[in-house]
Amino acid sequence: MNEIEGVRDVVAVVLLLAGSFLCLTAGLGLVRFPDVLTRMHAGTKPQVLGILLIMIGGAIRLEGWSATWMLLLVAVFQMQTAPVSAHMISRVAYRRRHVRRDLLLVDELRTGDAADRLYRGDEPADAPPEEPATALRESRRAEEEPPPG
């Protein structure tokens, strides 16, 4: 074993360990974070970087172009599918009202404040409230009450 192979092995091990650590933190974030958007962030950002580091470490350690091309295809597929799936999850969560809108800094999808007070729970954004009269009374009562503070 010459010196170049030893350096290659050390670099590959460092990349594999760093990628594994990032994938572990992504999994822990999915379990520990409280809402959909933070879980989505934890499930995509560090996980994609972790997979890429693992793929690079594997490509450095494995010899042969066939293994390298296969790892490159996995990395490209991961980079193309993770943002799309995160976007779809966030849109569904927003439409199904699983997002705490008071924590959003910018809400480009909001159409009006009055419409949000009528809906509670897990219904889609375009569905009417289950009990429209009760929801309307509660929203009007909420408008009349002074804000806490």
Disulfide bonds with the S-S distance in Angstrom:
none
